[in-house]
Amino acid sequence: MAEHPFALGLAPRSDRTESFVASGAADIARLKPVQPVTLLRPHAARAAARFFVEKFPGKSLYAVKANPSPDLLRVLWDGGVTHYDVASIGEVRLVSETLPDATLCFMHPVKAVEAIAEAYHGHGVRTFSLDSLEELDKIVSACATDGVAASDLNLLVRVRVSSEHSKLSLASKFGADPSELKALLMAARQASDALGLCFHVGSQAMTPAAYAEAMNRVRDAIVEAAVTVDIVDVGGGFPSSYPGMEPPPLEAYFAVIHESFEKLPISYSAELWCEPGRALCAEYASVLVRVEKRRGDELYINDGAYGTLFDAAHIGWRFPVRLVRDEDSDTRPHSFSFYGPTCDDLDHMVGPFELPGDVGPGDYIEIGMLGAYGSAMRTRFNGFGSANGWSVVVTDAPMASLYGDVAAPSRSNVVTL
Ligand SMILES: Cc1ncc(COP(=O)(O)O)c(C=O)c1O
């Protein structure tokens, strides 16, 4: 067994990010790590942040749920993202602690009254979303001081919109129906300093038309309620690039959103916001896994459904893969499925994942585009995995990108191992 700490023991006591920087997966595979290693590309997250900050025609809030890593939060902050969409008191505390100067927006429409009170009185949160009169009452009472209602609330009413253009639906659980909107908007107007409307078109929206259609809903609601609206928040849903799910350029989404916003009767005085999660962090991380066994075209690897591959297992998403060997294989590509390390049949990723036909036990595979909803979903089920695992910063380009060529500028502390 190699002597590097990567190879020591099967269950490290603590998670860590290695202090060295490597040029890519091959450097790490040479150390023969026993456990999956997360390869982090801060330069890719920074490029995404700069892209949204410079090109989205309004303000971009990072949706923390997509990847709550404090390292990533700092990269986005340094890239110019000043506002954060938080959905739980845990996320409120995390972002307040990591980025004390950030502006937090509590955008979960169903919150515990205690969470609202702590967010408002303890962390300075002033922006909340809601989709019912009951939630409005909760916010008003939790934010009052000595029985006096707060006068500095920004309240965003979530509108239910279709998810038909998106790969992951968010159309059922949250959002007020058109029939409820007038009463809700009028009541929220009374309780707010700034009033807004927000929606979510579903995650990984494959066409900009999703936003145009949702904006029509927003326009109808504003006209019917005849209230002044200060903020329109088009939510998340901005896509990333995965095998078989290559979206149009993000500029096309921004153009459609800008055009739809300009047509709203309130555009001259209102702010436009968005809440990207996936698009800001999908390219941030990939995972280096080891093959433990091959059975025909099934590879048993050391990460899976209960680790970073939740989406690959549960919704059948394909992620880009590459075999990481010192010498390239010249064997023809072959389609594989993966089994993860736990004892469950469910720990199965159907793929198909295209790899050279001679891949086998002891080989390392890099699985790309796992920065969004990959690391964030990891569990310790069955004694595998750890909260964050082992991470190493690498400087090469992500396996796919919507932001052009995003390899890191050369650095003097890159080690070739
Ligand atoms: C309220 C809200 N905003 C933003 C996001 C981020 O969405 P995405 O990662 O698709 O951009 C989510 C995801 O669930 C959400 O619920």
The ligand as an SDF file (V2000), in Angstrom:
LIG
                    3D

 16 16  0  0  0  0  0  0  0  0999 V2000
  -36.3550   28.4590   -4.2140 C   0  0  0  0  0  0  0  0  0  0  0  0
  -35.2430   27.8810   -5.0250 C   0  0  0  0  0  0  0  0  0  0  0  0
  -34.4070   28.7340   -5.6530 N   0  0  0  0  0  0  0  0  0  0  0  0
  -33.3600   28.2900   -6.3800 C   0  0  0  0  0  0  0  0  0  0  0  0
  -33.1120   26.9340   -6.5070 C   0  0  0  0  0  0  0  0  0  0  0  0
  -31.9390   26.5050   -7.3310 C   0  0  0  0  0  0  0  0  0  0  0  0
  -32.3650   25.8540   -8.4700 O   0  0  0  0  0  0  0  0  0  0  0  0
  -31.3330   25.3910   -9.5990 P   0  0  0  0  0  0  0  0  0  0  0  0
  -30.2840   24.6240   -8.9310 O   0  0  0  0  0  0  0  0  0  0  0  0
  -32.1580   24.6130  -10.5390 O   0  0  0  0  0  0  0  0  0  0  0  0
  -30.7940   26.6480  -10.2370 O   0  0  0  0  0  0  0  0  0  0  0  0
  -33.9760   26.0050   -5.9010 C   0  0  0  0  0  0  0  0  0  0  0  0
  -33.7570   24.5600   -6.0510 C   0  0  0  0  0  0  0  0  0  0  0  0
  -34.4690   23.7210   -5.5740 O   0  0  0  0  0  0  0  0  0  0  0  0
  -35.0720   26.4990   -5.1380 C   0  0  0  0  0  0  0  0  0  0  0  0
  -35.9160   25.6560   -4.5190 O   0  0  0  0  0  0  0  0  0  0  0  0
  1  2  1  0
  2  3  1  0
  2 15  2  0
  3  4  2  0
  4  5  1  0
  5  6  1  0
  5 12  2  0
  6  7  1  0
  7  8  1  0
  8  9  2  0
  8 10  1  0
  8 11  1  0
 12 13  1  0
 12 15  1  0
 13 14  2  0
 15 16  1  0
M  END
$$$$
